[in-house]
Amino acid sequence: MKYTFVLTCLLLFLGSKAMSQCYSEANDVQCVEKLTASNKFVKSYKLDVEKTGDVEYSTVLVKDLRYYLNLCEEGEVSNNIEINVFDKGRKLITSNKRDNKSILPELSFTCPKTGIYYFVFKRGDAPSSCGLGALSFSK
């Protein structure tokens, strides 16, 4: 009987962990497609910062193009994940986190110089921060 109780508690714990994992990306893909429809889509980034902490991606950007980073969680535009963009020397170029600590759901910026840039996605205050980020541009 004692072992049954321990086994039941263990199964409930593991089941709750499985439920907290990221869900299907299908809704987020549709969300991103709507957000980037007027731009040229470049790449999407899977985000599960609750599981892995900060997530970093690198990419090459081209000077004078206007870039957009959009976030979706559970099929909705998200303002739960902070995005920081760094140049190859790790100098902060821009962020979607404002001085009043609010986080914007979209980050847009004009690339100052062609080269390698790093996108660092950080978990916000939300209990679950997993979703999809999308990079697009317009001329």
C-alpha positions in Angstrom: 0.0 0.0 0.0 2.9 2.4 0.9 4.5 1.7 -2.5 1.3 2.3 -4.3 1.0 5.7 -2.8 4.6 6.6 -3.7 4.1 5.3 -7.2 0.9 7.3 -7.6 2.6 10.5 -6.4 5.5 9.9 -8.8 3.2 9.4 -11.8 1.2 12.5 -11.0 4.4 14.6 -10.7 5.8 13.2 -14.0 2.4 13.8 -15.7 2.3 17.4 -14.6 5.8 17.9 -16.1 4.7 16.4 -19.4 1.7 18.8 -19.5 4.0 21.8 -19.0 6.0 21.1 -22.1 5.6 23.1 -25.3 2.5 22.3 -27.3 2.1 21.8 -31.1 3.6 24.5 -33.2 0.7 24.5 -35.8 -1.2 27.5 -34.2 2.0 29.5 -33.9 2.9 28.9 -37.5 -0.4 30.3 -38.6 0.0 33.2 -36.3 3.5 34.0 -37.7 2.2 33.6 -41.3 -0.4 36.4 -40.6 2.2 38.7 -39.0 4.8 38.4 -41.7 2.4 38.4 -44.7 3.4 41.9 -45.9 7.1 41.2 -45.5 9.6 38.7 -46.9 9.8 35.8 -44.5 13.4 34.8 -43.6 13.4 32.2 -40.8 11.5 31.0 -37.7 12.9 30.2 -34.3 11.4 27.6 -32.0 11.3 29.0 -28.4 11.1 26.9 -25.3 12.8 29.2 -22.8 11.0 27.7 -19.9 12.8 24.5 -20.5 16.2 25.8 -21.7 16.6 29.3 -20.3 17.8 32.0 -22.7 17.8 30.9 -26.3 20.3 32.3 -28.7 20.3 32.2 -32.5 22.7 33.8 -35.0 22.1 35.0 -38.5 23.5 37.2 -41.2 21.6 40.5 -41.8 22.0 43.0 -44.6 22.7 46.7 -44.2 19.7 49.1 -44.7 17.0 46.4 -44.7 14.2 46.8 -42.2 13.9 43.6 -40.1 11.0 42.4 -37.9 11.0 39.9 -35.2 7.5 38.7 -34.2 6.5 36.3 -31.4 3.6 34.0 -31.1 2.5 31.7 -28.3 -0.5 29.3 -28.5 -1.6 31.0 -31.7 -1.6 34.5 -30.3 0.8 37.5 -30.6 3.0 37.3 -27.5 4.6 40.0 -25.3 6.1 37.5 -22.8 9.5 37.0 -24.3 12.3 39.6 -24.3 14.4 39.8 -27.5 17.8 41.4 -27.6 19.8 41.8 -30.8 23.6 42.0 -30.6 26.2 42.6 -33.3 29.2 40.3 -33.9 31.1 42.2 -31.1 28.2 41.5 -28.7 27.1 45.1 -28.6 23.4 45.5 -28.0 21.7 46.9 -31.1 18.1 46.9 -30.0 15.6 45.2 -27.7 11.8 44.9 -27.4 12.1 45.6 -23.6 11.3 49.2 -22.8 12.6 51.4 -20.0 9.3 50.9 -18.1 10.0 47.2 -18.2 7.2 46.4 -20.6 7.9 44.0 -23.4 6.6 44.7 -26.9 5.3 41.8 -29.1 7.3 42.9 -32.1 10.8 44.2 -32.6 11.6 46.2 -35.8 14.9 47.8 -36.7 17.0 48.8 -39.7 20.2 46.9 -39.9 23.2 49.3 -39.5 25.8 47.1 -41.2 25.9 43.8 -43.1 27.2 41.0 -40.8 26.5 38.4 -38.2 23.9 39.3 -35.5 22.7 37.4 -32.5 19.1 37.1 -31.3 18.8 36.3 -27.6 15.3 35.4 -26.4 14.7 35.6 -22.7 11.8 34.4 -20.7 9.4 37.1 -19.4 7.2 36.9 -16.4 4.8 34.5 -17.9 4.6 31.0 -16.4 5.0 29.4 -19.8 7.3 30.9 -22.4 7.3 28.7 -25.4 6.3 29.5 -28.9 7.7 30.7 -32.2 9.7 33.7 -33.3 9.8 34.8 -36.9 12.3 37.0 -38.7 11.1 38.9 -41.8 12.2 42.0 -43.7 11.0 44.8 -45.9 13.0 47.0 -48.2 
